[in-house]
């Protein structure tokens, strides 16, 4: 019985350490600037954090000076950095690939405003594409307006070095030592 408890405590401690190390949030910040060809002078910001444990993106987005009312906003996934791509995560359509809290306001919104949301990405394929886009630097926020349905302002996210945090070397060493000590104790008890 002592042997089983020793092994279980070692395994449990390694799982706890891996969870703590893997809980590193990823910061996503960008400045929203006019899309080429719109002639817009609008600006905005997007400040967010992606929690790698809960797969949740919490953010605040502001915009000012749009030519017409905001008609939609999303995170898009482009094939290459700076290019245009399809919608990946909508900000105003809960129930598809994510859960949005609080319930998004009704569209359209004004020419200036703030949107604060928390989006739990619940679809595995969307999460995979989101993490891949983070690493490649191919995600961008696009604000669509009545006058510019293809987007009036946008902000590209810089590539994130690693979207799957790796355990630190010291924690791996400590885990190895703990496993070795546990195995040694088990052998000594037998």
C-alpha positions in Angstrom: 0.0 0.0 0.0 2.9 2.4 0.8 4.4 1.7 -2.6 1.2 2.6 -4.4 0.8 5.8 -2.3 4.4 6.8 -3.0 4.0 6.3 -6.8 0.6 8.2 -6.8 2.1 11.1 -4.8 5.0 11.4 -7.3 2.6 11.3 -10.3 0.2 13.8 -8.7 3.0 16.2 -7.9 4.3 16.0 -11.5 0.8 16.7 -12.9 0.4 19.7 -10.6 3.8 21.1 -11.6 3.0 20.6 -15.3 -0.4 22.4 -14.8 1.1 25.3 -13.0 3.9 25.7 -15.6 1.4 25.3 -18.5 -0.9 28.0 -17.2 1.0 30.8 -18.8 -1.4 33.4 -20.3 -0.6 34.7 -23.8 -0.9 38.5 -24.2 -2.5 39.7 -27.4 -2.3 43.4 -28.1 -2.6 45.3 -31.3 -3.3 48.8 -32.6 -6.2 49.1 -35.1 -5.4 51.2 -38.2 -7.3 52.0 -41.4 -7.5 49.3 -44.0 -5.7 50.3 -47.2 -7.9 52.0 -49.7 -10.6 53.1 -47.2 -9.3 56.6 -46.6 -10.5 56.3 -43.1 -8.9 58.1 -40.2 -10.4 55.8 -37.6 -8.2 54.1 -34.9 -8.6 51.6 -32.2 -6.9 49.2 -29.8 -7.3 45.5 -28.9 -5.9 44.3 -25.6 -6.4 40.7 -24.6 -5.1 37.7 -22.8 -5.5 34.1 -23.9 -5.6 31.5 -21.1 -4.0 28.3 -22.3 -5.6 26.2 -19.6 -9.3 27.3 -20.1 -8.9 28.2 -23.8 -10.4 31.5 -23.1 -9.7 34.9 -24.7 -10.5 37.9 -22.5 -10.2 41.2 -24.2 -11.2 44.9 -24.4 -11.4 46.6 -27.8 -11.9 50.3 -28.5 -12.5 52.2 -31.7 -13.1 55.8 -32.6 -13.8 57.8 -35.7 -15.3 55.1 -37.9 -17.0 56.6 -41.0 -20.3 54.7 -40.3 -21.6 52.5 -37.6 -19.7 49.3 -36.6 -21.6 46.4 -38.3 -19.4 43.5 -37.2 -16.0 42.5 -35.8 -14.0 39.3 -35.7 -10.6 37.7 -35.5 -9.6 36.4 -38.9 -7.1 33.8 -39.9 -5.0 34.8 -42.9 -3.0 32.4 -45.1 0.1 34.6 -44.6 0.9 37.6 -42.3 -0.7 40.8 -43.6 -3.1 39.0 -46.0 -6.9 38.8 -45.8 -8.5 35.6 -44.6 -11.8 34.1 -43.4 -13.5 34.8 -40.0 -12.2 32.5 -37.3 -13.7 33.9 -34.1 -16.8 36.1 -34.3 -17.3 38.7 -31.5 -21.1 39.0 -31.9 -22.4 35.5 -32.8 -22.2 33.2 -29.7 -23.1 29.5 -29.8 -21.0 28.5 -32.8 -17.3 27.7 -32.1 -17.3 29.6 -28.8 -19.1 30.8 -25.7 -19.2 34.6 -25.2 -19.7 36.4 -21.9 -21.3 38.7 -21.3 -23.9 38.4 -24.1 -22.7 40.6 -26.9 -24.6 43.8 -27.6 -26.9 44.1 -30.6 -25.4 45.4 -33.9 -24.9 47.9 -35.3 -22.9 49.8 -32.8 -21.7 53.4 -33.1 -18.7 55.0 -34.8 -16.8 55.0 -31.4 -17.1 52.6 -28.6 -15.7 49.8 -26.4 -16.3 46.1 -26.4 -15.2 43.9 -23.5 -15.7 40.2 -23.8 -14.5 36.8 -22.6 -14.7 34.1 -25.3 -14.2 30.4 -24.4 -13.2 28.6 -27.6 -15.1 25.4 -27.5 -14.5 23.9 -30.9 -11.3 21.8 -31.1 -10.6 22.6 -34.8 -11.1 26.4 -34.2 -8.8 26.2 -31.2 -6.1 24.4 -33.2 -6.3 27.0 -36.0 -6.2 29.8 -33.4 -3.1 28.4 -31.8 -1.4 27.9 -35.2 -2.3 31.4 -36.3 -0.8 32.8 -33.1 2.5 31.1 -33.8 2.5 32.1 -37.4 1.4 35.7 -36.9 -1.5 35.2 -39.3 -4.3 36.3 -36.9 -5.9 39.8 -37.1 -8.8 41.8 -35.7 -11.1 43.4 -38.3 -13.8 45.9 -37.7 -16.4 46.1 -40.4 -18.7 49.1 -41.0 -21.8 49.8 -43.1 -19.6 51.8 -45.6 -16.7 49.2 -45.5 -18.2 45.7 -45.1 -14.8 44.2 -45.9 -13.3 46.1 -43.0 -12.5 49.7 -42.1 -9.8 49.2 -39.5 -7.7 46.2 -38.5 -4.9 45.1 -36.3 -2.5 42.2 -37.0 -1.2 40.2 -34.0 2.6 39.6 -33.8 3.7 36.0 -33.9 3.8 34.4 -30.5 7.0 32.4 -29.9 5.2 29.4 -28.4 1.5 28.9 -27.9 2.0 25.7 -26.0 4.2 26.6 -23.0 6.9 24.0 -22.3 7.9 23.0 -18.7 11.0 24.7 -17.5 14.2 22.7 -17.3 14.4 23.0 -13.5 11.0 21.5 -13.1 11.9 18.6 -15.4 15.0 18.0 -13.3 13.1 18.2 -10.1 10.5 15.8 -11.5 13.3 13.4 -12.5 14.9 13.5 -9.1 11.6 13.0 -7.4 10.9 9.9 -9.6 14.3 8.5 -8.9 14.0 9.0 -5.2 10.6 7.4 -5.3 11.8 4.4 -7.2 14.8 4.1 -4.9 12.5 4.1 -1.8 10.2 1.5 -3.4 13.1 -0.8 -4.1 14.4 -0.4 -0.6 10.9 -1.2 0.9 10.5 -4.4 -1.1 
